[in-house]
Amino acid sequence: MTSDAIQHPDAVALADRIGELLACMRSAEASLGALLVEIEQRGVMELFGYRSAARLLEHLGDVPRQAAERAVKRARALNAGRTLDGSPIPAVAPATGAAARTGRLSNPMIDTIVDVLTHVPLEHRDSAEENLLAFAEEAGHKQVAALGARILAHLDPDGTEPDTAEPVVPARELFLRRKRTGMWELNGTFDDETGTRASALLDALAERRTTDEGPDFRTLPQRYGDAFSDAVDLALNSPDLPMQAGERAHVMVAVSLEDLRSGVGCATLGDTGEMTAAEARVHACDSMIIPAVLGEKSEPLNLGRLRRLISAGLRRALFLRDRGCAFPGCHRPPRHCQGHHIRHWADGGPTDLNNLVLLCAHHHRLMHRSGWEVRIAPDGLPEFLPPTFIDKRRKPRRNNLHEPLPFAA
């Protein structure tokens, strides 16, 4: 914004008008709160037949219930009242109530001051309120909250007495259920520590992936969904994963060999789920799999042992060569990646370094579903050929984001 625009007379006049209207709105809301407290003193049931002033405001003003309850709670803190038997109810912040009726304070500012004063001992409350209101003349509610924290720290430098009891068991609940549509629904509640760690993990995995295929247009919920899937893959690949019934955690996928080779058809996922044969091809590249050979009537003819297609030694060689997801422009590190067969093993492709490339889950699926192709160049490194709708010449591309291995001179 230019200095001319800031000093434009119309801008000053419009800003002044906004301030006048805000003051009128705030003053009217504060006066309404004082009236609601008066109605409570006289008896809402006797005057209007309503159970509470909040329900009365909800119906008279077409105000949502929670907003009405917040307005009444705020009004009680700012205005002294009386019970039906005449006993006085002092206001938590009477000076703040008087300032609110002049239109000088926003609701967030009022709530901030009231929240601080409720924790201040009665003998210090008046002076604390005076300091908060003086600071509110020139600062926003966040700065006033910071001042309130300093006031509370000064009045109680030792803080809350530590609890010597045994630590409380963290409250953690998780619900995971499969819907009839085949989609899964996840819901749960966690303690603050677990939630913070989960948020940090998902934030790290949910970064936008702007690569050579174009910008990342996924919404935040979509990126968090993909991040959760990546976190599950990381956990399943961990050597510390506990055994289950004497075996590593796994999912059995049953598919006919013909469908697996063609990528057309369906596969049975676990006990009741389904997935396409194309998806089965993705997971068959580099998974803990139990091959189930099915006959013409879908009877299991042979059930092999759990085996990993890519050995630990071959995986380390992939890590050293590709240094992470090999797709052009992807920054994902090796621990977030899977081995992809350039020529699928179901089609006779060997499981060796010259037929493998390291890909993150997102680009692994992309390779199975799009016109992208990958090959090993004469120098032994993977290169990708984009589909014609991206580059009609299909000029090979490489990932140059990962740090290459050092070579001796």
Contacts in CASP RR format, 6 or more apart in sequence:
PFRMAT RR
TARGET T0000
AUTHOR 0000-0000-0000
METHOD contacts of the structure
MODEL  1
MTSDAIQHPDAVALADRIGELLACMRSAEASLGALLVEIEQRGVMELFGY
RSAARLLEHLGDVPRQAAERAVKRARALNAGRTLDGSPIPAVAPATGAAA
RTGRLSNPMIDTIVDVLTHVPLEHRDSAEENLLAFAEEAGHKQVAALGAR
ILAHLDPDGTEPDTAEPVVPARELFLRRKRTGMWELNGTFDDETGTRASA
LLDALAERRTTDEGPDFRTLPQRYGDAFSDAVDLALNSPDLPMQAGERAH
VMVAVSLEDLRSGVGCATLGDTGEMTAAEARVHACDSMIIPAVLGEKSEP
LNLGRLRRLISAGLRRALFLRDRGCAFPGCHRPPRHCQGHHIRHWADGGP
TDLNNLVLLCAHHHRLMHRSGWEVRIAPDGLPEFLPPTFIDKRRKPRRNN
LHEPLPFAA
5 11 0 8 1.000
22 103 0 8 1.000
22 106 0 8 1.000
23 102 0 8 1.000
23 103 0 8 1.000
23 104 0 8 1.000
24 103 0 8 1.000
26 100 0 8 1.000
26 103 0 8 1.000
26 104 0 8 1.000
26 105 0 8 1.000
26 106 0 8 1.000
26 107 0 8 1.000
27 100 0 8 1.000
27 101 0 8 1.000
27 102 0 8 1.000
27 103 0 8 1.000
29 71 0 8 1.000
29 100 0 8 1.000
29 107 0 8 1.000
30 78 0 8 1.000
30 97 0 8 1.000
30 100 0 8 1.000
30 101 0 8 1.000
30 103 0 8 1.000
30 105 0 8 1.000
31 101 0 8 1.000
32 71 0 8 1.000
32 75 0 8 1.000
33 71 0 8 1.000
33 72 0 8 1.000
33 74 0 8 1.000
33 75 0 8 1.000
33 78 0 8 1.000
33 79 0 8 1.000
34 75 0 8 1.000
34 78 0 8 1.000
34 79 0 8 1.000
34 101 0 8 1.000
36 53 0 8 1.000
36 56 0 8 1.000
36 57 0 8 1.000
36 71 0 8 1.000
36 72 0 8 1.000
36 75 0 8 1.000
37 53 0 8 1.000
37 75 0 8 1.000
37 76 0 8 1.000
37 79 0 8 1.000
37 81 0 8 1.000
39 47 0 8 1.000
39 48 0 8 1.000
39 53 0 8 1.000
39 56 0 8 1.000
40 52 0 8 1.000
40 53 0 8 1.000
40 72 0 8 1.000
40 76 0 8 1.000
40 81 0 8 1.000
41 81 0 8 1.000
41 82 0 8 1.000
41 83 0 8 1.000
41 84 0 8 1.000
43 84 0 8 1.000
44 50 0 8 1.000
44 51 0 8 1.000
44 52 0 8 1.000
44 53 0 8 1.000
44 55 0 8 1.000
44 56 0 8 1.000
45 51 0 8 1.000
48 56 0 8 1.000
50 56 0 8 1.000
50 59 0 8 1.000
52 72 0 8 1.000
53 72 0 8 1.000
54 65 0 8 1.000
54 68 0 8 1.000
54 69 0 8 1.000
54 71 0 8 1.000
54 72 0 8 1.000
55 65 0 8 1.000
55 68 0 8 1.000
57 63 0 8 1.000
57 68 0 8 1.000
57 71 0 8 1.000
57 72 0 8 1.000
58 64 0 8 1.000
58 65 0 8 1.000
58 68 0 8 1.000
63 71 0 8 1.000
74 107 0 8 1.000
74 110 0 8 1.000
74 111 0 8 1.000
74 114 0 8 1.000
76 89 0 8 1.000
76 91 0 8 1.000
77 91 0 8 1.000
77 92 0 8 1.000
77 93 0 8 1.000
77 114 0 8 1.000
77 118 0 8 1.000
78 91 0 8 1.000
78 92 0 8 1.000
78 93 0 8 1.000
78 94 0 8 1.000
78 96 0 8 1.000
78 97 0 8 1.000
78 100 0 8 1.000
78 110 0 8 1.000
78 114 0 8 1.000
79 91 0 8 1.000
79 94 0 8 1.000
79 97 0 8 1.000
80 88 0 8 1.000
80 89 0 8 1.000
80 90 0 8 1.000
80 91 0 8 1.000
80 94 0 8 1.000
81 88 0 8 1.000
81 89 0 8 1.000
81 90 0 8 1.000
81 91 0 8 1.000
82 88 0 8 1.000
82 89 0 8 1.000
83 89 0 8 1.000
91 97 0 8 1.000
92 114 0 8 1.000
92 117 0 8 1.000
92 118 0 8 1.000
92 125 0 8 1.000
93 110 0 8 1.000
93 113 0 8 1.000
93 114 0 8 1.000
93 117 0 8 1.000
93 129 0 8 1.000
95 126 0 8 1.000
95 129 0 8 1.000
95 130 0 8 1.000
95 133 0 8 1.000
96 105 0 8 1.000
96 110 0 8 1.000
96 113 0 8 1.000
96 114 0 8 1.000
96 117 0 8 1.000
96 129 0 8 1.000
96 132 0 8 1.000
96 133 0 8 1.000
97 105 0 8 1.000
97 110 0 8 1.000
99 105 0 8 1.000
99 133 0 8 1.000
99 136 0 8 1.000
100 110 0 8 1.000
104 136 0 8 1.000
104 137 0 8 1.000
105 113 0 8 1.000
105 136 0 8 1.000
106 141 0 8 1.000
108 141 0 8 1.000
109 136 0 8 1.000
109 140 0 8 1.000
109 141 0 8 1.000
109 144 0 8 1.000
111 141 0 8 1.000
112 141 0 8 1.000
112 144 0 8 1.000
112 145 0 8 1.000
113 129 0 8 1.000
113 132 0 8 1.000
113 133 0 8 1.000
113 136 0 8 1.000
113 144 0 8 1.000
115 145 0 8 1.000
116 128 0 8 1.000
116 132 0 8 1.000
116 145 0 8 1.000
116 148 0 8 1.000
116 149 0 8 1.000
116 151 0 8 1.000
116 152 0 8 1.000
117 125 0 8 1.000
117 128 0 8 1.000
117 129 0 8 1.000
117 132 0 8 1.000
119 152 0 8 1.000
120 128 0 8 1.000
120 151 0 8 1.000
120 152 0 8 1.000
120 155 0 8 1.000
121 155 0 8 1.000
124 155 0 8 1.000
128 148 0 8 1.000
128 151 0 8 1.000
128 155 0 8 1.000
131 147 0 8 1.000
131 151 0 8 1.000
132 144 0 8 1.000
132 147 0 8 1.000
132 148 0 8 1.000
132 151 0 8 1.000
135 143 0 8 1.000
135 144 0 8 1.000
135 147 0 8 1.000
136 144 0 8 1.000
139 147 0 8 1.000
153 159 0 8 1.000
170 190 0 8 1.000
170 191 0 8 1.000
170 193 0 8 1.000
170 194 0 8 1.000
171 189 0 8 1.000
171 190 0 8 1.000
171 191 0 8 1.000
172 189 0 8 1.000
172 190 0 8 1.000
172 191 0 8 1.000
172 194 0 8 1.000
173 188 0 8 1.000
173 189 0 8 1.000
173 190 0 8 1.000
174 186 0 8 1.000
174 187 0 8 1.000
174 188 0 8 1.000
175 185 0 8 1.000
175 186 0 8 1.000
175 187 0 8 1.000
175 188 0 8 1.000
176 184 0 8 1.000
176 185 0 8 1.000
176 186 0 8 1.000
177 184 0 8 1.000
177 185 0 8 1.000
178 184 0 8 1.000
178 185 0 8 1.000
178 272 0 8 1.000
178 273 0 8 1.000
179 185 0 8 1.000
182 273 0 8 1.000
182 274 0 8 1.000
186 228 0 8 1.000
190 198 0 8 1.000
201 227 0 8 1.000
201 231 0 8 1.000
202 224 0 8 1.000
202 227 0 8 1.000
202 228 0 8 1.000
202 231 0 8 1.000
203 227 0 8 1.000
204 227 0 8 1.000
205 226 0 8 1.000
205 227 0 8 1.000
205 230 0 8 1.000
205 231 0 8 1.000
205 336 0 8 1.000
206 220 0 8 1.000
206 223 0 8 1.000
206 224 0 8 1.000
206 225 0 8 1.000
206 226 0 8 1.000
206 227 0 8 1.000
207 223 0 8 1.000
208 215 0 8 1.000
208 216 0 8 1.000
208 218 0 8 1.000
208 223 0 8 1.000
209 216 0 8 1.000
209 330 0 8 1.000
209 331 0 8 1.000
209 332 0 8 1.000
209 362 0 8 1.000
210 216 0 8 1.000
210 329 0 8 1.000
211 327 0 8 1.000
211 328 0 8 1.000
211 329 0 8 1.000
211 330 0 8 1.000
211 363 0 8 1.000
212 327 0 8 1.000
212 328 0 8 1.000
212 329 0 8 1.000
212 386 0 8 1.000
212 397 0 8 1.000
213 327 0 8 1.000
213 328 0 8 1.000
213 366 0 8 1.000
213 372 0 8 1.000
213 386 0 8 1.000
213 390 0 8 1.000
216 223 0 8 1.000
218 226 0 8 1.000
226 361 0 8 1.000
226 362 0 8 1.000
229 361 0 8 1.000
230 336 0 8 1.000
230 360 0 8 1.000
230 361 0 8 1.000
233 336 0 8 1.000
233 338 0 8 1.000
233 361 0 8 1.000
234 335 0 8 1.000
234 336 0 8 1.000
235 241 0 8 1.000
236 249 0 8 1.000
236 288 0 8 1.000
237 335 0 8 1.000
241 248 0 8 1.000
241 249 0 8 1.000
242 249 0 8 1.000
247 306 0 8 1.000
248 288 0 8 1.000
248 306 0 8 1.000
249 288 0 8 1.000
250 288 0 8 1.000
250 289 0 8 1.000
250 290 0 8 1.000
250 306 0 8 1.000
251 269 0 8 1.000
251 270 0 8 1.000
252 270 0 8 1.000
252 290 0 8 1.000
252 292 0 8 1.000
253 267 0 8 1.000
253 268 0 8 1.000
253 269 0 8 1.000
253 270 0 8 1.000
253 275 0 8 1.000
253 280 0 8 1.000
253 283 0 8 1.000
253 284 0 8 1.000
253 289 0 8 1.000
253 290 0 8 1.000
253 292 0 8 1.000
254 267 0 8 1.000
254 268 0 8 1.000
254 292 0 8 1.000
254 294 0 8 1.000
254 300 0 8 1.000
255 266 0 8 1.000
255 267 0 8 1.000
255 268 0 8 1.000
255 277 0 8 1.000
255 280 0 8 1.000
255 292 0 8 1.000
255 294 0 8 1.000
256 294 0 8 1.000
256 295 0 8 1.000
257 293 0 8 1.000
257 346 0 8 1.000
259 265 0 8 1.000
259 266 0 8 1.000
259 267 0 8 1.000
259 277 0 8 1.000
259 280 0 8 1.000
260 267 0 8 1.000
260 277 0 8 1.000
260 280 0 8 1.000
260 281 0 8 1.000
260 284 0 8 1.000
260 346 0 8 1.000
261 344 0 8 1.000
261 346 0 8 1.000
261 347 0 8 1.000
262 277 0 8 1.000
263 276 0 8 1.000
263 277 0 8 1.000
263 278 0 8 1.000
263 280 0 8 1.000
263 281 0 8 1.000
264 277 0 8 1.000
264 278 0 8 1.000
265 276 0 8 1.000
265 277 0 8 1.000
266 274 0 8 1.000
266 275 0 8 1.000
266 276 0 8 1.000
266 277 0 8 1.000
267 274 0 8 1.000
267 275 0 8 1.000
267 276 0 8 1.000
267 277 0 8 1.000
267 279 0 8 1.000
267 280 0 8 1.000
268 274 0 8 1.000
269 275 0 8 1.000
278 368 0 8 1.000
278 369 0 8 1.000
281 344 0 8 1.000
281 346 0 8 1.000
281 368 0 8 1.000
282 364 0 8 1.000
282 365 0 8 1.000
282 368 0 8 1.000
283 289 0 8 1.000
284 309 0 8 1.000
284 344 0 8 1.000
284 345 0 8 1.000
284 346 0 8 1.000
285 309 0 8 1.000
285 338 0 8 1.000
285 339 0 8 1.000
285 340 0 8 1.000
285 341 0 8 1.000
285 344 0 8 1.000
285 345 0 8 1.000
285 364 0 8 1.000
286 308 0 8 1.000
286 309 0 8 1.000
286 310 0 8 1.000
286 338 0 8 1.000
286 339 0 8 1.000
286 340 0 8 1.000
287 308 0 8 1.000
287 309 0 8 1.000
287 338 0 8 1.000
288 306 0 8 1.000
288 307 0 8 1.000
288 308 0 8 1.000
289 306 0 8 1.000
289 307 0 8 1.000
289 309 0 8 1.000
290 303 0 8 1.000
290 304 0 8 1.000
290 305 0 8 1.000
290 306 0 8 1.000
291 302 0 8 1.000
291 303 0 8 1.000
291 304 0 8 1.000
292 300 0 8 1.000
292 302 0 8 1.000
292 303 0 8 1.000
292 304 0 8 1.000
293 300 0 8 1.000
293 301 0 8 1.000
293 302 0 8 1.000
293 303 0 8 1.000
294 300 0 8 1.000
294 301 0 8 1.000
295 301 0 8 1.000
309 345 0 8 1.000
309 351 0 8 1.000
310 318 0 8 1.000
310 339 0 8 1.000
310 351 0 8 1.000
310 356 0 8 1.000
314 351 0 8 1.000
314 352 0 8 1.000
314 353 0 8 1.000
314 356 0 8 1.000
315 339 0 8 1.000
317 353 0 8 1.000
318 334 0 8 1.000
318 339 0 8 1.000
318 353 0 8 1.000
318 356 0 8 1.000
318 357 0 8 1.000
318 358 0 8 1.000
319 334 0 8 1.000
319 358 0 8 1.000
320 405 0 8 1.000
321 353 0 8 1.000
321 358 0 8 1.000
321 380 0 8 1.000
321 381 0 8 1.000
322 334 0 8 1.000
322 337 0 8 1.000
322 357 0 8 1.000
322 358 0 8 1.000
322 382 0 8 1.000
322 399 0 8 1.000
322 402 0 8 1.000
323 334 0 8 1.000
323 402 0 8 1.000
323 403 0 8 1.000
323 404 0 8 1.000
323 405 0 8 1.000
324 330 0 8 1.000
324 332 0 8 1.000
324 333 0 8 1.000
324 334 0 8 1.000
324 336 0 8 1.000
324 337 0 8 1.000
324 358 0 8 1.000
324 360 0 8 1.000
324 399 0 8 1.000
324 402 0 8 1.000
325 331 0 8 1.000
325 332 0 8 1.000
325 336 0 8 1.000
325 337 0 8 1.000
325 358 0 8 1.000
325 359 0 8 1.000
325 360 0 8 1.000
325 363 0 8 1.000
325 399 0 8 1.000
326 357 0 8 1.000
326 358 0 8 1.000
326 359 0 8 1.000
326 374 0 8 1.000
326 382 0 8 1.000
326 384 0 8 1.000
326 398 0 8 1.000
326 399 0 8 1.000
327 359 0 8 1.000
327 360 0 8 1.000
327 363 0 8 1.000
327 366 0 8 1.000
327 367 0 8 1.000
327 384 0 8 1.000
327 399 0 8 1.000
328 384 0 8 1.000
328 397 0 8 1.000
328 398 0 8 1.000
328 399 0 8 1.000
329 399 0 8 1.000
329 400 0 8 1.000
329 401 0 8 1.000
330 360 0 8 1.000
330 363 0 8 1.000
330 399 0 8 1.000
330 401 0 8 1.000
331 401 0 8 1.000
331 402 0 8 1.000
332 360 0 8 1.000
334 358 0 8 1.000
336 360 0 8 1.000
336 361 0 8 1.000
337 358 0 8 1.000
337 359 0 8 1.000
337 360 0 8 1.000
338 358 0 8 1.000
338 359 0 8 1.000
338 360 0 8 1.000
338 361 0 8 1.000
338 364 0 8 1.000
339 356 0 8 1.000
339 357 0 8 1.000
339 358 0 8 1.000
339 359 0 8 1.000
339 364 0 8 1.000
340 356 0 8 1.000
340 357 0 8 1.000
340 358 0 8 1.000
340 359 0 8 1.000
340 364 0 8 1.000
340 367 0 8 1.000
340 374 0 8 1.000
341 349 0 8 1.000
341 351 0 8 1.000
341 355 0 8 1.000
341 356 0 8 1.000
342 355 0 8 1.000
342 356 0 8 1.000
342 357 0 8 1.000
342 374 0 8 1.000
342 375 0 8 1.000
342 376 0 8 1.000
343 349 0 8 1.000
343 350 0 8 1.000
343 355 0 8 1.000
345 351 0 8 1.000
349 355 0 8 1.000
354 376 0 8 1.000
354 380 0 8 1.000
355 376 0 8 1.000
357 374 0 8 1.000
357 376 0 8 1.000
357 382 0 8 1.000
359 367 0 8 1.000
366 372 0 8 1.000
367 373 0 8 1.000
367 374 0 8 1.000
370 387 0 8 1.000
371 386 0 8 1.000
371 387 0 8 1.000
372 384 0 8 1.000
372 385 0 8 1.000
372 386 0 8 1.000
372 387 0 8 1.000
373 384 0 8 1.000
373 385 0 8 1.000
374 382 0 8 1.000
374 383 0 8 1.000
374 384 0 8 1.000
374 385 0 8 1.000
375 382 0 8 1.000
375 383 0 8 1.000
375 385 0 8 1.000
375 396 0 8 1.000
376 382 0 8 1.000
376 383 0 8 1.000
377 383 0 8 1.000
377 396 0 8 1.000
381 398 0 8 1.000
382 398 0 8 1.000
383 396 0 8 1.000
383 397 0 8 1.000
383 398 0 8 1.000
384 396 0 8 1.000
384 397 0 8 1.000
384 398 0 8 1.000
385 394 0 8 1.000
385 395 0 8 1.000
385 396 0 8 1.000
385 397 0 8 1.000
386 394 0 8 1.000
386 395 0 8 1.000
386 397 0 8 1.000
387 394 0 8 1.000
388 394 0 8 1.000
END
